[in-house]
Amino acid sequence: MDSIVRGKPQRIAVVGSGISALTASHLLARAGHSIHLFEKESRLGGHTHTHEIQSASGRYSVDTGFIVFNDWTYPNFIKLMDSLGVQSQDSDMSFSVKVEENGLEYNGTSLNSLFAQRSNLLKPSFYGMIRDILRFNRESPQILESGHPDQSLSLKEYLQKHRYRDEFRNHYLIPMGAAIWSASKAQMEVMPIEFFVRFFKNHGMLSVDDRPVWRVIKGGSFSYLAPLSAPFRSGIKTSCEVIALRRTEESCELEFREQDVLKKESFDHVILACHSNQALAILTDPSPAETEILSAISYQANSVILHTDTSVLPDRKLAWASWNYFLPEKNTGPVAVTYIMNILQGIKAPETFCVSLNLDSRIDPSKIVKKMTYDHPVFTPEATQAQSRWSEISGRNRTHFAGAYWGFGFHEDGAKSGIRVAKSFGVEF
């Protein structure tokens, strides 16, 4: 990486405060570098967002962004939490689907909940969906073999080529992927099948019984923010929006707005740990490679509501799950899914705390606790190809790029990305 003087403390600006930004800042600050973090919101954490809710029955810490991690595919995040002494507890992961058009409901946790809607016992199409689930779990890992002819296909093309039933595609696989990536049906269908299957295999989702143990941060995900940011706490600026980054051979100049006042400050290096589109907008002189790579990885906004309205859940309580996918009669909009936080976080309360994506019109306004908007990366074929080109732009022109969008879009990917940037400064994790 150019312009990094090994062994010499650098003055580094970090834009953003999600897991990527905080991980890179933590490691670099501990190694003696001077960290100056800029966050446009009034809080740290990005998608790490915990709400302290006071209700008639008590006070509860409820997560609405980052919620769960597991013991298989989050090694860097777990190592980081262990080093900070942050505690976690087991979570209960399950998945349900509610189809408005035909009233279908099921929860895949157990045989009893699978047939929570007893009429499913008499539906040949439901058994056909189960057979396709088992076939996909058995056959799809072959795609990961080098040179497999299906590797370049989209998810939709693969399912059509191998003649999977509509029920399997529309009532199981697409809903599952859409809930995971907060993506629409159309976005899921163009996702590269190799990317999709690699994630499912790594997370034990192609197995009926051999699956990872899922966990949540004890006391809410925001519990790790204070210890992770402790080594550079004095260098944090919140409610401070970065407007522009101008680069020379000698330094990087940030222009930012702090308390409605425009300011400028120079640094040795800048880490853009914000979203890809935000990073590109900040650069005043993006190189052709920066423009091409960052513009290939887009983001979409999802409306998120924390509430206590259980009407958006399956009608049968036996079908309630941690993740509850709702398939509206006209499935042309963004993903619609509801997380039951009592199940995921082990919250013992008479209220059912729900977090719903893109179900605004169906939630009783009197039961809404908080409203948010979160942006999620969209993994198109162009995006997954751009991910492999990180080294073409990161570490050049005194600029470094970090974010979960360089991986599958989750907390482990964010931590891994922050570690990779720190390593480019010669700092090992």
C-alpha positions, -999 to +999 in steps of 0.1 A: +000+000+000+014+034-010+023+063+014+022+043+046+053+047+066+058+015+086+063+020+123+054+057+123+021+068+139-003+081+113-031+107+117-061+088+103-096+100+097-124+074+097-157+082+081-186+061+096-191+043+129-204+009+119-187-024+128-161-019+100-151+016+112-150+007+148-130-025+143-103-007+121-102+022+145-099+000+176-069-019+161-052+011+147-056+031+179-042+003+200-012+002+177-005+039+184-021+057+154-041+088+160-078+081+151-103+108+143-138+093+137-166+112+120-202+101+123-231+121+109-257+106+133-259+115+170-250+080+180-223+054+171-230+020+157-246+021+123-268-010+121-259-017+157-290+000+172-305-008+206-335+010+220-342+013+257-380+008+259-400+017+290-434+001+290-460-006+317-444-039+325-408-028+327-377-016+309-363-035+279-333-033+256-345-041+221-323-044+190-336-033+156-305-036+133-277-061+141-292-089+161-277-124+159-243-141+151-233-177+152-204-199+162-196-211+127-192-181+105-184-152+128-148-161+140-134-125+138-164-109+154-164-135+182-126-131+188-132-093+190-160-096+215-140-121+236-110-096+236-134-069+249-150-092+275-185-087+259-209-114+269-235-131+248-263-156+252-280-183+231-307-172+207-336-192+191-336-191+153-366-201+134-384-191+102-421-189+092-440-179+060-474-164+057-489-162+022-518-137+018-531-151-015-539-186-004-537-183+034-507-207+036-488-206+069-459-227+082-430-226+106-400-249+097-387-254+132-404-288+140-428-313+124-456-299+146-450-262+136-444-272+100-480-284+100-492-256+123-519-252+096-533-287+097-547-285+062-511-286+049-512-323+058-536-328+029-518-307+003-496-326-022-480-292-032-468-288+004-451-322+003-436-313-031-421-282-015-405-302+012-391-327-013-376-297-032-361-283-001-343-316+006-332-319-031-318-283-032-299-289+001-284-321-014-276-309-050-268-271-048-234-275-030-221-290-063-221-254-077-192-245-054-169-269-073-145-251-096-157-249-131-192-261-124-215-252-154-241-236-132-218-212-114-225-182-136-263-186-134-287-164-114-308-179-087-339-177-110-320-193-139-307-221-117-342-230-103-357-229-138-330-251-153-334-277-126-372-276-126-379-266-090-415-262-082-431-227-079-441-235-043-405-242-033-393-210-051-420-186-040-429-200-005-395-211+008-363-202-010-370-167-022-386-157+012-357-171+031-331-152+010-352-121+010-355-121+048-317-126+051-306-099+027-336-075+032-341-078-005-372-079-028-382-110-049-368-094-080-335-087-064-332-122-051-339-137-085-309-120-101-285-128-072-257-151-085-265-187-075-228-193-065-230-163-040-263-176-026-253-212-022-219-203-006-237-183+021-263-210+027-237-237+030-214-217+052-243-209+076-254-245+078-287-237+060-284-267+036-286-292+065-316-303+085-298-310+117-261-299+115-265-262+121-246-235+140-255-221+174-269-186+171-263-160+198-271-124+207-251-098+226-263-098+263-281-066+272-285-055+236-260-053+207-250-017+217-232-032+247-200-037+227-199-001+214-183+015+245-154-010+250-147-012+213-145+026+209-126+031+242-090+034+227-100+063+205-129+079+224-114+113+225-112+114+187-149+107+181-171+134+165-209+126+163-235+147+145-207+156+122-213+150+085-183+146+061-190+166+029-159+161+008-125+144+006-097+161-014-064+142-018-029+153-026+004+134-026+011+147+009-022+145+027-060+141+027-083+171+034-117+164+049-145+190+047-172+184+072-202+201+088-201+204+126-230+222+144-239+238+111-204+252+106-183+240+077-148+230+087-117+215+070-090+193+085-060+174+071-049+138+077-023+114+066-049+088+056-087+084+054-107+053+059-141+055+042-161+030+063-194+042+051-216+027+023-202+024-012-225+051-026-217+074+003-179+069-002-182+077-039-202+109-032-175+121-007-146+117-032-141+150-051-117+133-076-126+096-078-103+076-100-119+056-129-115+024-108-131+039-077-160+051-098-165+018-116-161-004-085-181+016-059-209+024-083-214-013-090-223-020-054-256-002-047-278+002-016-315+003-011-335+018+018-359-003+040-384+011+064-381-005+098-407-003+126-404-014+162-439-021+175-462-045+194-488-053+167-490-090+164-515-089+135-486-089+110-476-123+123-491-157+112-527-162+124-517-194+142-494-187+171-479-222+166-465-208+134-448-178+150-410-178+146-380-156+151-382-145+115-417-142+100-419-136+062-451-121+048-459-126+012-486-101+001-511-109-026-492-086-050-456-094-043-440-067-063-426-044-036-397-047-011-392-075+014-418-077+042-406-096+073-411-094+110-387-104+137-400-114+171-375-099+195-388-117+226-377-150+209-344-137+194-332-118+225-349-139+251-369-109+263-394-120+290-423-095+287-461-096+283-457-075+252-445-091+220-418-067+206-417-069+169-394-054+143-410-052+109-395-042+075-417-025+049-450-032+066-458+004+075-494+004+062-503-028+081-492-018+115-515-002+140-501+033+146-510+032+183-487+002+187-456+018+170-426+023+194-400+036+169-395+042+132-362+039+114-347+035+079-318+012+073-299+009+040-288-026+028-264-036+000-279-051-032-259-081-044-262-082-082-237-100-105-220-067-110-217-061-073-202-095-066-176-090-094-167-056-080-160-071-045-130-089-059-114-056-070-110-041-035-072-040-037-074-019-069-087+011-049-080+005-012-047+018+001-042+040-029-042+078-028-041+077+010-076+063+009-089+030+023-123+014+020-141-008+046-176-021+049-197-052+052-207-047+015-173-062+006-186-095+018-221-109+024-233-077+041-233-089+077-214-081+109-187-107+104-181-092+070-178-058+085-154-069+112-133-088+086-132-057+064-120-035+093-093-060+101-082-061+065-077-023+064-058-024+097-036-051+083-027-028+053-011-005+080+009-034+093-014-040+123-024-076+129-054-088+147 
